[in-house]
Amino acid sequence: MTVPEGHVIRQFQIGNVQVKVCDDCCQDISPEKIKEILGRCGEIWAESEAQKAKQGKQLK
């Protein structure tokens, strides 16, 4: 399979596999959009932690 090469920001090898990490999907994102994305990531994380805490209390 041939994959078009994008803007490679990191390259490494795992065994016989060559891994290239590209940032094409997020190169042109504004600082405001980045803040919005990070804010949503924080909300998802907080919800996940709240669920884990709730499940932990139910197991005791």
Sine and cosine of phi, psi and omega as CSV:
sin_phi,cos_phi,sin_psi,cos_psi,sin_omega,cos_omega
0.00,0.00,0.73,-0.68,0.03,-1.00
-0.96,-0.27,0.81,-0.59,0.01,-1.00
-0.92,-0.39,0.77,-0.64,0.03,-1.00
-0.90,0.44,0.68,-0.74,-0.02,-1.00
-0.99,0.12,0.75,-0.67,0.01,-1.00
-0.98,-0.21,-0.50,-0.87,0.03,-1.00
-0.99,0.13,0.99,-0.10,-0.09,-1.00
-0.97,0.26,0.83,-0.55,0.04,-1.00
-0.95,-0.30,-0.29,0.96,0.04,-1.00
-0.41,-0.91,0.60,-0.80,-0.02,-1.00
-0.64,-0.77,0.72,-0.69,0.03,-1.00
-0.41,-0.91,0.14,-0.99,-0.03,-1.00
-0.83,-0.56,0.69,-0.73,0.10,-0.99
-0.86,-0.51,0.95,-0.30,-0.08,-1.00
0.88,0.48,-0.83,-0.56,0.02,-1.00
-1.00,-0.06,0.12,0.99,-0.08,-1.00
-0.98,-0.20,0.80,-0.60,0.07,-1.00
-1.00,-0.04,0.85,-0.52,-0.04,-1.00
-0.94,-0.34,0.77,-0.64,0.07,-1.00
-0.83,-0.56,0.82,-0.57,0.02,-1.00
-0.98,-0.20,0.83,-0.56,-0.02,-1.00
-0.90,-0.43,0.45,-0.89,0.01,-1.00
-0.89,-0.45,0.44,0.90,-0.03,-1.00
-0.82,0.57,-0.59,0.81,-0.09,-1.00
-0.96,0.29,-0.22,0.97,-0.07,-1.00
-0.74,-0.68,0.27,0.96,-0.01,-1.00
-0.91,0.41,-0.61,0.79,-0.14,-0.99
-0.96,-0.27,0.55,0.83,-0.01,-1.00
-1.00,-0.03,0.71,-0.70,-0.02,-1.00
-0.96,0.28,0.38,-0.92,0.06,-1.00
-0.84,0.55,-0.57,0.82,0.01,-1.00
-0.91,0.42,-0.67,0.74,0.00,-1.00
-0.92,0.40,-0.62,0.79,0.04,-1.00
-0.88,0.48,-0.71,0.70,0.04,-1.00
-0.87,0.49,-0.65,0.76,0.02,-1.00
-0.89,0.45,-0.71,0.70,0.00,-1.00
-0.90,0.44,-0.72,0.69,0.00,-1.00
-0.91,0.42,-0.58,0.81,0.06,-1.00
-0.89,0.46,-0.68,0.73,0.03,-1.00
-0.91,0.41,-0.63,0.77,0.05,-1.00
-0.87,0.49,-0.65,0.76,0.04,-1.00
-0.89,0.45,-0.65,0.76,0.04,-1.00
-0.90,0.44,-0.69,0.72,0.02,-1.00
-0.88,0.47,-0.70,0.71,0.02,-1.00
-0.88,0.48,-0.72,0.70,-0.02,-1.00
-0.88,0.47,-0.67,0.74,0.04,-1.00
-0.89,0.46,-0.65,0.76,0.01,-1.00
-0.90,0.44,-0.71,0.71,0.01,-1.00
-0.90,0.43,-0.62,0.78,0.03,-1.00
-0.90,0.43,-0.65,0.76,0.03,-1.00
-0.91,0.41,-0.65,0.76,0.02,-1.00
-0.90,0.44,-0.67,0.75,0.01,-1.00
-0.90,0.43,-0.67,0.74,0.01,-1.00
-0.90,0.44,-0.69,0.72,0.01,-1.00
-0.91,0.42,-0.62,0.78,0.02,-1.00
-0.89,0.46,-0.63,0.78,0.03,-1.00
-0.93,0.37,-0.58,0.81,-0.01,-1.00
-0.94,0.33,-0.47,0.88,-0.01,-1.00
-0.97,0.23,-0.37,0.93,-0.06,-1.00
-0.99,0.13,0.00,0.00,0.00,0.00
